[in-house]
Amino acid sequence: MIASTLNCNDFKKSDFVLVSANYDKTSSFGKGADKGPRAIIECLDQQIEFFNRRTGMSPAKTKKIAHLDLGNLNKLSPEKMVFKIKSVYSDVLKAGTFPILLGGEHSVSNGPFQTFASRENPKKITILQIDAHFDLRNNDSDYNNRPFGKYAHSAVMRRAVELGFKTVHVGIRAYSKEEYEFAKARRLKFFEWGLGPVPPVGKIVNAIPTERVYLTIDADGIDPAHMPATGTPVQGGLEWRYFAELLEAVFKKRTVIGADLVEVAPKPNDSLTEYGAAQICYDMISFVCARRSKLVEV
């Protein structure tokens, strides 16, 4: 039998669960993000090396990793999609497993945002967003003749701010005037790319005001040289090595309570993006294991 990264059939008995949110209804440019979760899962399950060189650990051999596929969500309205994911996420968190949501377009992140906000004080959680875009629009009516409303993908971080979360935005390099003015008026902490030197990793980590962190990673936050298969690629993003170092530093210095990875839109004969996304997932699992191991040792 071929060894598998996904080695647990029941997420309620798992240490980690990857939740596939196959949704691509409100995306405004390139389509295909609903195919992202499957492509990532296939790479993760068969292509990623079990030994993680950044941690020296092999979580696929020592931890229970499950996959929960929510099926085709495209038939749902944005509101019903968010409700569906929130309901499932509530069960996931009750099980005590570490969740990684796979999108799908960025609107799927509303589900975990609402779930965490309903379980604890959101002011004690920072959402660290890695993205080319702010996603701080109130809705998509300024560019869509038939707007999807407040749960459009371009409004997901606006909803997070309204829920009361602290937010830090990294890699930002494409936004509307309204979004920029909103960010400045709310005094949101953001790091733009392409308007000055790249900030040291430590500066970003130190900007996170809370111990508990939720990570939301849009594939277009990383430079398209490394993650080209995404709906809205924007040149000049995070370099791969820098991103990897930032990810590791966040898990070492803060308590990450969950994560999502969205906007992977697979292209024919081009597996670079889904492979990179699968590596990110496995790295995050490994970083959680490494941090828990050190806490036990202490």
C-alpha positions, -999 to 999 in steps of 0.1 A, spaced: 0 0 0 13 35 -9 19 56 21 -5 85 25 -3 119 42 -41 118 48 -42 89 72 -74 94 92 -110 89 80 -127 106 109 -119 142 115 -133 140 150 -105 116 159 -78 136 141 -50 159 151 -54 180 120 -82 183 94 -81 199 60 -115 212 50 -122 215 13 -145 245 5 -151 241 -32 -166 275 -40 -160 300 -68 -191 321 -73 -181 357 -66 -146 358 -81 -142 387 -104 -114 377 -128 -100 342 -135 -122 313 -125 -113 278 -112 -107 283 -75 -134 257 -67 -110 232 -83 -81 243 -60 -89 221 -29 -88 188 -49 -56 197 -67 -39 206 -33 -52 174 -16 -39 152 -45 -4 168 -42 -4 167 -4 -14 131 -3 10 117 -29 38 142 -36 49 159 -4 79 143 14 69 131 49 101 144 64 98 182 69 133 197 67 124 229 85 113 211 117 130 177 114 96 161 120 74 137 100 39 145 111 23 122 85 38 93 103 31 104 139 -2 124 137 -37 117 125 -45 140 95 -80 139 80 -97 154 50 -133 168 51 -147 176 16 -178 198 17 -186 189 -19 -197 214 -46 -208 246 -29 -213 266 -61 -251 260 -60 -253 280 -28 -257 317 -24 -228 335 -7 -249 338 25 -258 301 25 -222 291 17 -209 310 47 -236 294 69 -227 260 57 -189 264 64 -196 280 98 -218 251 108 -191 225 98 -163 246 114 -182 246 147 -181 208 147 -144 208 137 -135 231 166 -156 212 191 -135 181 181 -104 199 192 -85 193 159 -64 219 142 -83 232 111 -69 243 77 -95 255 53 -88 251 15 -105 274 -9 -121 282 -31 -123 319 -34 -115 341 -4 -151 345 6 -150 310 22 -129 325 50 -160 342 64 -170 308 78 -141 303 102 -140 340 110 -176 338 122 -171 306 140 -141 318 160 -159 351 168 -188 332 182 -166 311 205 -143 337 220 -135 374 222 -124 383 186 -104 413 200 -79 387 214 -73 372 180 -53 387 151 -61 377 116 -28 378 96 -37 382 60 -11 375 32 -26 388 0 -21 411 -29 -54 428 -21 -69 444 9 -103 427 5 -117 456 25 -146 466 2 -180 468 18 -194 449 -12 -186 444 -49 -211 470 -63 -183 493 -75 -171 468 -102 -200 443 -106 -232 450 -124 -249 422 -105 -232 424 -71 -230 395 -47 -231 418 -17 -213 417 16 -199 382 12 -182 389 -21 -145 377 -21 -133 413 -21 -151 421 12 -139 393 34 -115 413 55 -140 441 59 -163 415 76 -134 404 98 -128 440 110 -165 444 117 -165 412 137 -139 428 160 -107 410 151 -74 427 150 -59 425 116 -24 427 100 -22 428 62 10 417 43 19 419 6 -7 444 -3 -2 460 -37 -36 464 -54 -66 482 -38 -93 507 -43 -92 542 -29 -121 534 -6 -102 504 8 -71 525 14 -91 552 31 -109 526 53 -76 510 63 -61 544 72 -93 556 91 -94 524 112 -56 526 117 -52 490 104 -16 477 103 -6 468 68 26 462 49 26 473 12 49 456 -13 66 476 -41 66 510 -23 99 507 -5 121 480 10 107 446 20 103 447 58 122 423 80 103 392 90 106 402 126 89 435 120 58 418 107 57 393 136 62 421 161 33 440 145 9 412 155 -7 426 187 -22 393 202 -8 359 212 -35 341 192 -34 343 154 -55 331 126 -37 329 92 -55 336 59 -33 331 29 -44 341 -6 -23 325 -32 -19 358 -50 -1 372 -20 29 352 -31 46 364 -63 31 347 -94 66 335 -103 60 310 -75 22 307 -74 10 315 -109 -23 296 -109 -46 320 -91 -76 341 -102 -61 376 -98 -23 373 -101 -4 405 -93 33 408 -100 57 418 -72 45 396 -44 63 378 -15 93 358 -27 90 321 -18 119 320 7 107 351 24 72 337 27 85 304 42 106 323 68 77 345 77 54 315 81 78 297 103 84 328 125 47 333 130 42 297 142 73 300 165 64 334 181 26 332 182 -1 306 189 -17 299 155 -53 286 161 -63 279 125 -55 288 89 -69 289 54 -53 288 20 -75 302 -8 -76 313 -45 -56 284 -60 -71 280 -95 -53 251 -112 -42 254 -148 -37 225 -173 -1 212 -174 10 235 -146 13 219 -111 36 245 -95 9 263 -76 -10 234 -61 24 218 -52 34 250 -34 1 251 -17 4 215 -5 39 223 8 25 252 27 -2 230 43 23 204 54 47 230 67 19 245 88 11 211 102 48 205 110 52 239 126 22 232 149 38 199 159 71 215 166 56 242 188 35 217 208 66 195 212 86 224 227 58 234 250 56 198 263 94 198 269 91 230 289 
